[in-house]
């Protein structure tokens, strides 16, 4: 299972601050977390849109 959370618009490799607690809890529970970078989606760049969150 993987949790997808929106990316921070200014730091696309980090979860948006509103979703950071959920992302932290999911990672602590052993769930993979990825961020979705909205700007890349609207520019039709799906590979850049899905970024693995590494902390």
DSSP file (Angstrom, degrees, kcal/mol; ACC not computed):
  #  RESIDUE AA STRUCTURE BP1 BP2  ACC     N-H-->O    O-->H-N    N-H-->O    O-->H-N    TCO  KAPPA ALPHA  PHI   PSI    X-CA   Y-CA   Z-CA
    1    1 A X              0   0    0      0, 0.0    31,-1.1     0, 0.0     2,-0.4   0.000 360.0 360.0 360.0 149.3    0.0    0.0    0.0
    2    2 A X  E     -a   32   0A   0     29,-0.2     2,-0.5     2,-0.0    31,-0.2  -1.000 360.0-140.2-138.2 137.5    1.1    3.6   -0.6
    3    3 A X  E     -a   33   0A   0     29,-2.9    31,-2.6    -2,-0.4     2,-0.5  -0.856  15.7-156.0 -96.1 128.3   -0.2    6.8    0.6
    4    4 A X  E     +a   34   0A   0     -2,-0.5     2,-0.3    29,-0.2    31,-0.2  -0.912  16.8 175.4-104.3 128.7   -0.4    9.7   -1.9
    5    5 A X  E     -a   35   0A   0     29,-2.3    31,-2.4    -2,-0.5     2,-0.1  -0.944  36.1 -96.8-129.2 152.6   -0.3   13.2   -0.5
    6    6 A X  E     -a   36   0A   0     -2,-0.3    10,-2.9    29,-0.2    31,-0.2  -0.387  42.2-118.5 -67.6 145.3   -0.2   16.6   -2.3
    7    7 A X  B     -C   15   0B   0     29,-2.4     2,-0.3     8,-0.3     8,-0.2  -0.478  27.4-100.9 -80.9 153.2    3.2   18.2   -2.5
    8    8 A X        -     0   0    0      6,-2.9     3,-0.3     3,-0.7     6,-0.3  -0.605  31.1-135.2 -67.1 128.7    4.1   21.5   -1.0
    9    9 A X  S    S+     0   0    0     -2,-0.3     3,-0.3     1,-0.2    -1,-0.1   0.806 103.9  40.6 -61.7 -29.0    4.0   24.0   -3.9
   10   10 A X  S    S+     0   0    0      1,-0.3     2,-0.3     2,-0.0    -1,-0.2   0.691 126.9  33.1 -92.4 -20.1    7.3   25.6   -2.9
   11   11 A X  S >  S-     0   0    0     -3,-0.3     3,-2.5     3,-0.2    -3,-0.7  -0.706  71.1-175.7-133.8  81.1    9.1   22.4   -2.0
   12   12 A X  T 3  S+     0   0    0     -3,-0.3    39,-0.1     1,-0.3    -1,-0.1   0.650  79.4  59.9 -60.6 -17.0    7.7   19.7   -4.4
   13   13 A X  T 3  S+     0   0    0     -6,-0.1    41,-0.4     2,-0.1     2,-0.3   0.391  99.5  69.5 -89.8   5.7    9.6   16.9   -2.8
   14   14 A X  S <  S-     0   0    0     -3,-2.5    -6,-2.9    -6,-0.3    -3,-0.2  -0.910  90.5-103.8-120.6 148.3    7.9   17.5    0.6
   15   15 A X  B     -C    7   0B   0     -2,-0.3    -8,-0.3    -8,-0.2     5,-0.1  -0.366  47.3 -93.7 -65.0 148.8    4.3   16.9    1.6
   16   16 A X    >>  -     0   0    0    -10,-2.9     3,-1.9     1,-0.1     4,-0.9  -0.357  38.0-114.5 -57.4 143.0    2.0   19.9    1.9
   17   17 A X  T 34 S+     0   0    0      1,-0.3     4,-0.5     2,-0.2     3,-0.4   0.800 115.1  60.4 -55.6 -31.8    2.0   21.1    5.5
   18   18 A X  T 34 S+     0   0    0      1,-0.2    -1,-0.3     2,-0.1     4,-0.2   0.757 114.0  35.7 -68.2 -23.1   -1.7   20.3    5.8
   19   19 A X  T <> S+     0   0    0     -3,-1.9     4,-2.3   -13,-0.2    -1,-0.2   0.410  88.5  98.0-109.6  -0.7   -0.9   16.6    5.1
   20   20 A X  H  X S+     0   0    0     -4,-0.9     4,-2.9    -3,-0.4     5,-0.2   0.883  80.5  53.9 -59.4 -42.3    2.5   16.3    6.8
   21   21 A X  H  > S+     0   0    0     -4,-0.5     4,-2.3     1,-0.2    -1,-0.2   0.915 111.4  46.0 -60.7 -40.0    1.1   14.7   10.1
   22   22 A X  H  > S+     0   0    0      2,-0.2     4,-2.5     1,-0.2    -1,-0.2   0.907 113.2  49.8 -67.0 -40.4   -0.7   12.0    8.1
   23   23 A X  H  X S+     0   0    0     -4,-2.3     4,-2.4     2,-0.2    -2,-0.2   0.918 111.5  48.6 -63.9 -43.3    2.4   11.4    6.0
   24   24 A X  H  X S+     0   0    0     -4,-2.9     4,-2.4     2,-0.2    -2,-0.2   0.923 112.5  48.2 -61.6 -44.8    4.6   11.1    9.1
   25   25 A X  H  X S+     0   0    0     -4,-2.3     4,-1.5    -5,-0.2    -2,-0.2   0.895 111.3  50.4 -64.8 -40.1    2.1    8.7   10.8
   26   26 A X  H  <>S+     0   0    0     -4,-2.5     5,-2.8     2,-0.2     4,-0.2   0.923 111.7  47.2 -64.8 -43.6    1.9    6.5    7.6
   27   27 A X  H ><5S+     0   0    0     -4,-2.4     3,-1.5     1,-0.2    -2,-0.2   0.904 109.3  53.9 -64.6 -40.0    5.7    6.3    7.4
   28   28 A X  H 3<5S+     0   0    0     -4,-2.4    -1,-0.2     1,-0.3    -2,-0.2   0.820 107.3  52.4 -62.8 -29.7    6.0    5.5   11.1
   29   29 A X  T 3<5S-     0   0    0     -4,-1.5    -1,-0.3    -5,-0.2    -2,-0.2   0.437 125.8-102.7 -85.8   0.4    3.5    2.6   10.5
   30   30 A X  T < 5S+     0   0    0     -3,-1.5     2,-0.4     1,-0.3    -3,-0.2   0.588  74.9 139.7  92.5  10.8    5.7    1.3    7.6
   31   31 A X      < -     0   0    0     -5,-2.8    -1,-0.3    -6,-0.2     2,-0.2  -0.709  55.2-117.2 -89.2 137.8    3.6    2.6    4.7
   32   32 A X  E     -a    2   0A   0    -31,-1.1   -29,-2.9    -2,-0.4     2,-0.4  -0.493  31.0-158.1 -69.3 142.2    5.3    4.0    1.7
   33   33 A X  E     +a    3   0A   0     20,-0.3    20,-1.5   -31,-0.2     2,-0.3  -0.984  13.1 178.5-126.9 134.4    4.5    7.7    1.1
   34   34 A X  E     -aB   4  52A   0    -31,-2.6   -29,-2.3    -2,-0.4     2,-0.3  -0.967  20.3-135.0-130.8 150.5    4.7    9.6   -2.2
   35   35 A X  E     -aB   5  51A   0     16,-3.1    16,-2.6    -2,-0.3     2,-0.6  -0.812  10.5-140.3-104.5 147.9    3.9   13.2   -3.0
   36   36 A X  E     -aB   6  50A   0    -31,-2.4   -29,-2.4    -2,-0.3     2,-0.9  -0.939  10.8-149.2-109.4 117.3    1.9   14.3   -6.0
   37   37 A X    >>  -     0   0    0     12,-3.1     4,-1.4    -2,-0.6     3,-0.6  -0.770   6.6-163.3 -90.9 104.2    3.3   17.5   -7.6
   38   38 A X  H 3> S+     0   0    0     -2,-0.9     4,-2.2     1,-0.2     5,-0.2   0.845  84.3  59.6 -59.0 -40.3    0.2   19.3   -9.1
   39   39 A X  H 3> S+     0   0    0      1,-0.2     4,-0.9     2,-0.2    -1,-0.2   0.879 105.8  48.8 -59.5 -38.8    2.2   21.6  -11.3
   40   40 A X  H <4>S+     0   0    0     -3,-0.6     5,-2.5     1,-0.2    -1,-0.2   0.864 107.8  55.7 -69.5 -35.0    3.8   18.7  -13.1
   41   41 A X  H ><5S+     0   0    0     -4,-1.4     3,-1.6     1,-0.2    -2,-0.2   0.934 107.8  46.8 -62.5 -45.2    0.4   17.0  -13.6
   42   42 A X  H 3<5S+     0   0    0     -4,-2.2    -1,-0.2     1,-0.3    -2,-0.2   0.695 110.0  54.7 -73.5 -15.6   -1.0   20.1  -15.3
   43   43 A X  T 3<5S-     0   0    0     -4,-0.9    -1,-0.3    -5,-0.2    -2,-0.2   0.274 117.4-114.6 -95.3   9.9    2.2   20.3  -17.5
   44   44 A X  T < 5S+     0   0    0     -3,-1.6     2,-0.3     1,-0.1    -3,-0.2   0.910  75.1 131.4  58.8  47.5    1.6   16.6  -18.6
   45   45 A X    >>< +     0   0    0     -5,-2.5     4,-1.6     1,-0.1     3,-0.6  -0.682  24.1 170.3-125.9  76.1    4.8   15.3  -16.9
   46   46 A X  H 3> S+     0   0    0     -2,-0.3     4,-1.3     1,-0.2    -1,-0.1   0.803  74.0  58.3 -63.7 -30.3    3.6   12.3  -14.9
   47   47 A X  H 34 S+     0   0    0      1,-0.2    -1,-0.2     2,-0.2     3,-0.1   0.894 111.9  40.8 -66.6 -37.7    7.1   11.0  -14.0
   48   48 A X  H <4 S+     0   0    0     -3,-0.6    -1,-0.2     1,-0.2    -2,-0.2   0.765 106.8  65.6 -78.0 -25.3    7.9   14.3  -12.3
   49   49 A X  H  < S+     0   0    0     -4,-1.6   -12,-3.1    -9,-0.2     2,-0.8   0.838  95.3  60.5 -67.3 -33.1    4.4   14.5  -10.7
   50   50 A X  E  < S+B   36   0A   0     -4,-1.3     2,-0.5   -14,-0.2   -14,-0.2  -0.851  70.7 174.5-101.7 107.0    4.9   11.4   -8.6
   51   51 A X  E     -B   35   0A   0    -16,-2.6   -16,-3.1    -2,-0.8     2,-0.3  -0.934  30.4-127.1-115.9 132.0    7.8   12.0   -6.2
   52   52 A X  E     -B   34   0A   0     -2,-0.5     2,-0.7   -18,-0.2   -18,-0.2  -0.611  26.8-129.3 -75.2 132.1    9.0    9.6   -3.5
   53   53 A X        +     0   0    0    -20,-1.5     2,-0.5    -2,-0.3   -20,-0.3  -0.744  29.9 179.5 -88.0 117.0    9.2   11.3   -0.2
   54   54 A X              0   0    0     -2,-0.7   -20,-0.0   -41,-0.4   -41,-0.0  -0.973 360.0 360.0-118.4 127.6   12.5   10.7    1.5
   55   55 A X              0   0    0     -2,-0.5    -1,-0.1   -41,-0.0    -2,-0.0   0.374 360.0 360.0-115.9 360.0   13.2   12.3    4.8
